[in-house]
Structure formats: C-alpha cells, structure tokens
Amino acid sequence: MAFIASSEVEQQTAVGWPAAPSRAVLAWRDLAAGWHRRWMWRALALQDIKLRYRGSILGPFWLTISTLVMVIGIGAIYAQLFQVDAKTYVPYFALGLIVWQLLSSTITEGCEIFLRAESVIQQVPMPFSVHAYRCVCRNFLVLAHNLAIVPIGLALFEIPVRWSVLTIFPAFVLLAVNGLWISILLGLVSTRFRDVPPIVASFLQVVFFMTPVLWPVESLGGWRPVATFNPLFAAIDVVRAPLLGVPTAESSWIVLILMTIIGCAVSFAFFARLRTRIAYWL
C-alpha cells in the first residue's frame, strides 16, 4: 500500500500543476475582457456626459457652442495678426481646435481613470481596461458633438469635399488606439504618483502654443520640420488636412503610426507589470 501511494505521489509530481499565466497573458486577457464589455463602458460614458450636463437644456451641445464662439472670436483676431485670409485661417484653426480638445481632454482625463473609479475598483471585480475604454469613448462622444459644426463650416467657406476625406476614418481609429494606451499609461503612473495629473495639465498648456493649432505651420519657415515631427501635430494633421482638401504633411502618418506602435508596446509592458498594484495604490 505504501508503495502504491508513493507511486501516485511521484506520478502527480511528474505531471505537475498547469503553469500560472504570465503577466503579459493576464494583461491581454484584461484588455480583451474590457473590449467584450462594450455595453458597459459605452453606457458609463453616456452616463458621464448626462451627469455632467444634468439640468441643462442644451446638454453637451454647450461644448459645441463654446467651441464655435472661440473659433469666431480668436479666428477673426489671429487672421489679422498672421496676415492671412480669414476664409483660410478660420477653418484651419477650427478643425485644429476640435481635434486638440479631443487629444488634451483624453490625456488629462486619462491621468485619473483609476483615481475616479477608486470605489468601483475596490468593490466590483471588473477588467481595469474598462475604465480606459470608458475615457476614450466619452471623449469621442464629445468630439461627435463638436464635429456638428464642421459641415456648416465647409459649406460656409466653400471648401470642396474630396475622396481623400475618407482617410479621417482610419485616422480616428489610430487616435482612439493612442487614447487607449495613453489613458492606461498615465492612469498607472498617476495612481502611483498623484503629482502627475497637475504636471500633465500644465505641460499641455505649454504644448498647445508650441503645436500648430493657433498658427499656420508654414509660418515657421525653415523651422517647419520641428513642428511636423511633433506627434500632436501629426494627430491633428491627419484629420484636419483631408477636411480642408489639402495633402497631409509627408511625415504625419509615419509619426502617428510609429507613436501608436511604440506607445502601445510601452503601455502594455507597464500594464502587464503593474496591473495588480492598482488596487493597492488606491
């Protein structure tokens, strides 16, 4: 009997238990599970917008109105400062501002995706990536409201619509992917170091004036490559240029694709390594 028991033990030891999934596998499962819960983060994103404008008659269209007022006011003044035709400058500035608002809000809100969901994370078992998907979805819903003024502007300034405008759809896909990895990466760092969100917000204020949103990129002259290799300019240019009916900068798609690949790789590495510490840091 002892011999039989020892043989069974040796057999179980030889077979062994299945190896535990690696951190990378668990991180990928988290991202996949979050994507499969699209109904959840879409509903949460809509709820965020409804709560933000609860009791308002126009709701999120106040953002559209404020953007329109800003475009008219600043566009008229800066067209004179840069000595350019208002019919050329105002659409350039309007589209740049709309995409910039998407980028800046995704970055700033991405810093707090886990901090804002502290009670949910500590009480409800769900993929951490749901909060990143929620952030990106919420900001694209706001973008959709701001884009309502684009057809009016194109008709008002008589800008022809060409087939190249279809390239904005892959551009938006890349922007969404970039918003996802930025939210995850900054969310992780901000959860550990609470000084990061105000630092990022201050940094974006400076970068706004360094990115060709208010000013035409051609005004830099020989320094133009400095602006065209700016990843934020690339993200704006791949949407703005097709809508204006002009070609994108030669480096814009290359810079944006490289930023997407490198950013996803770095963010995934951090997410795989630090995902289990999020609840502890909160």
C-alpha positions in Angstrom: 0.0 0.0 0.0 2.8 2.4 0.9 4.4 1.5 -2.5 1.2 2.3 -4.4 0.8 5.6 -2.5 4.3 6.7 -3.2 3.9 5.8 -6.9 0.8 8.0 -7.1 2.6 10.9 -5.4 5.5 10.5 -7.8 3.1 10.4 -10.8 1.3 13.6 -9.7 4.7 15.3 -9.1 5.9 14.3 -12.6 2.7 15.6 -14.2 2.6 18.8 -12.1 0.0 21.5 -12.0 -0.5 23.8 -15.0 1.8 26.8 -15.1 0.2 30.0 -14.0 -0.5 32.5 -16.8 2.3 35.1 -17.3 1.7 38.8 -16.6 1.5 39.5 -20.3 -1.2 36.9 -20.8 -3.2 38.3 -17.8 -2.8 41.9 -19.2 -4.0 40.8 -22.6 -7.0 39.0 -21.1 -7.9 42.2 -19.2 -7.8 44.2 -22.4 -9.9 41.6 -24.3 -12.4 41.2 -21.4 -12.7 45.0 -21.3 -13.4 45.2 -25.1 -16.0 42.5 -24.8 -17.8 44.6 -22.2 -18.5 47.3 -24.7 -22.1 47.7 -23.5 -20.7 48.6 -20.1 -18.2 51.3 -20.9 -20.5 52.8 -23.6 -23.3 53.1 -21.0 -20.8 54.5 -18.4 -19.5 57.1 -21.0 -23.0 58.2 -21.8 -23.9 58.4 -18.1 -20.8 60.6 -17.5 -21.9 63.1 -20.1 -25.5 63.1 -18.9 -24.4 63.7 -15.3 -22.0 66.5 -16.4 -24.9 68.4 -18.0 -27.7 67.3 -15.8 -30.4 70.0 -15.7 -29.1 71.7 -18.8 -31.4 72.3 -21.8 -28.7 72.0 -24.5 -26.6 69.5 -22.7 -23.3 68.6 -24.3 -24.1 71.0 -27.2 -22.9 73.7 -24.9 -19.4 72.4 -25.7 -20.2 72.9 -29.4 -21.4 76.5 -28.8 -18.4 77.4 -26.7 -16.1 76.0 -29.4 -17.9 77.9 -32.1 -17.7 81.2 -30.1 -14.0 80.6 -29.5 -13.4 79.9 -33.2 -15.2 83.1 -34.3 -13.5 85.3 -31.7 -9.9 84.0 -31.9 -10.2 83.3 -35.7 -11.0 86.9 -36.6 -8.2 88.3 -34.5 -5.4 85.9 -35.3 -6.2 86.1 -39.0 -5.3 89.7 -38.8 -2.2 89.0 -36.7 -0.8 86.4 -39.1 -1.9 88.5 -42.1 -3.8 85.6 -43.7 -7.2 85.4 -45.3 -9.9 84.6 -42.7 -11.5 82.1 -45.1 -8.3 80.1 -45.0 -7.4 80.6 -41.4 -10.7 80.1 -39.6 -11.4 76.6 -40.9 -7.7 75.7 -40.2 -8.0 76.9 -36.6 -11.5 75.4 -36.1 -10.5 71.9 -37.1 -7.2 72.1 -35.3 -9.0 73.2 -32.1 -11.6 70.5 -32.3 -9.0 67.7 -32.6 -6.8 69.4 -30.0 -9.7 69.3 -27.5 -10.1 65.6 -28.1 -6.4 65.0 -27.5 -6.0 67.2 -24.5 -9.1 66.0 -22.7 -8.2 62.4 -23.3 -4.7 63.0 -21.9 -5.9 64.9 -18.8 -8.8 62.7 -18.0 -6.6 59.6 -18.7 -4.5 60.6 -15.7 -7.5 60.0 -13.4 -9.2 56.9 -14.9 -8.3 54.7 -11.9 -8.5 57.5 -9.3 -12.0 58.4 -10.3 -13.1 54.8 -10.2 -11.5 54.0 -6.8 -14.7 52.8 -5.1 -15.6 50.7 -8.1 -12.2 49.1 -8.4 -12.1 48.2 -4.7 -15.7 46.7 -4.6 -16.6 45.4 -8.0 -14.4 42.8 -9.9 -14.1 44.0 -13.5 -11.3 44.5 -16.0 -9.2 47.6 -15.4 -9.2 48.3 -19.1 -12.9 49.1 -18.9 -12.0 52.5 -17.3 -9.6 53.3 -20.2 -12.2 52.4 -22.8 -14.8 54.5 -21.0 -12.5 57.5 -21.1 -11.8 57.2 -24.8 -15.5 56.6 -25.6 -16.6 59.6 -23.6 -14.2 62.0 -25.3 -15.1 60.7 -28.8 -18.8 61.4 -27.9 -17.8 64.9 -27.1 -15.9 65.1 -30.4 -19.0 64.0 -32.3 -20.9 67.0 -30.8 -18.1 69.4 -31.9 -17.9 67.9 -35.4 -21.5 69.0 -35.9 -20.2 72.5 -36.9 -17.8 71.1 -39.5 -20.3 70.6 -42.4 -21.6 74.1 -41.7 -18.1 75.5 -41.9 -17.2 73.6 -45.0 -20.3 74.9 -46.8 -19.9 78.4 -45.4 -16.3 78.7 -46.6 -16.9 76.8 -49.8 -14.3 74.1 -49.1 -14.7 71.3 -51.6 -15.1 67.8 -50.3 -12.8 65.2 -52.0 -12.4 61.5 -51.7 -9.4 62.0 -49.5 -11.7 62.9 -46.7 -12.3 59.2 -46.2 -8.9 59.0 -44.6 -10.2 60.6 -41.5 -11.8 57.2 -40.5 -8.5 55.3 -40.2 -7.1 58.5 -38.5 -9.9 58.4 -35.9 -9.1 54.7 -35.3 -5.5 55.5 -34.7 -6.4 58.3 -32.4 -8.7 56.0 -30.4 -5.9 53.4 -30.0 -3.5 56.2 -28.9 -6.1 57.5 -26.5 -6.3 54.0 -25.0 -2.6 53.4 -24.4 -2.2 57.0 -23.2 -5.0 56.6 -20.7 -3.7 53.3 -19.4 -0.1 54.5 -19.1 -0.9 57.9 -17.5 -3.5 56.2 -15.3 -1.0 53.8 -13.9 1.6 56.5 -13.3 -0.9 58.9 -11.8 -2.3 56.3 -9.4 1.2 55.8 -8.0 2.3 59.4 -8.2 -0.5 61.9 -7.5 1.5 64.9 -8.7 1.4 63.7 -12.3 -2.1 65.0 -13.3 -1.4 68.7 -12.5 2.0 68.3 -14.1 0.5 66.9 -17.3 -2.2 69.7 -17.3 0.5 72.4 -17.0 2.6 70.7 -19.7 -0.4 70.6 -22.1 -0.9 74.4 -21.7 2.6 75.0 -22.9 2.4 72.4 -25.7 -0.8 74.0 -27.0 1.1 77.1 -28.1 4.0 75.0 -29.5 1.7 73.0 -31.7 0.3 74.4 -35.0 -3.2 74.9 -33.8 -3.4 78.7 -33.5 -0.7 79.4 -36.0 -0.1 78.0 -39.5 2.8 75.6 -39.7 4.1 77.4 -42.8 4.9 80.5 -40.7 7.9 78.6 -39.2 9.8 78.7 -42.5 13.0 76.7 -42.1 11.9 75.5 -38.7 8.9 73.8 -40.1 10.3 70.2 -39.6 10.3 71.0 -35.8 6.5 71.2 -35.9 5.8 68.5 -38.4 7.6 65.9 -36.3 5.5 66.9 -33.3 3.3 63.8 -32.6 0.4 66.0 -31.6 0.6 67.9 -34.9 0.6 64.6 -36.7 -2.5 63.6 -34.9 -4.2 66.8 -35.8 -2.9 67.0 -39.4 -4.3 63.5 -40.4 -7.8 64.8 -39.6 -7.5 68.5 -40.5 -5.8 68.3 -43.8 -8.3 65.9 -45.5 -11.2 68.0 -44.4 -9.5 71.1 -45.7 -8.9 69.4 -49.0 -5.1 69.7 -48.8 -2.5 67.0 -48.6 -1.2 65.9 -45.1 2.4 66.6 -44.2 4.7 63.9 -45.5 5.7 62.8 -42.0 2.3 62.9 -40.3 1.1 59.3 -41.0 4.6 57.9 -40.3 4.9 59.8 -37.0 1.4 58.8 -35.9 1.8 55.1 -36.8 5.2 55.0 -35.1 3.8 56.7 -32.0 0.9 54.1 -32.0 3.2 51.1 -32.2 5.8 52.4 -29.6 3.2 53.7 -27.3 1.2 50.5 -27.3 4.3 48.4 -26.6 5.5 50.6 -23.7 2.0 51.0 -22.2 1.3 47.2 -22.4 4.6 46.5 -20.7 3.8 48.8 -17.8 0.2 47.5 -17.7 1.4 43.8 -17.5 3.9 44.6 -14.8 1.8 47.0 -12.6 -1.8 46.0 -13.2 -2.0 44.0 -9.9 -0.8 47.0 -7.9 -3.6 49.4 -8.9 -6.0 48.5 -6.2 -3.1 48.6 -3.6 -2.1 52.1 -4.7 -5.6 53.3 -4.4 
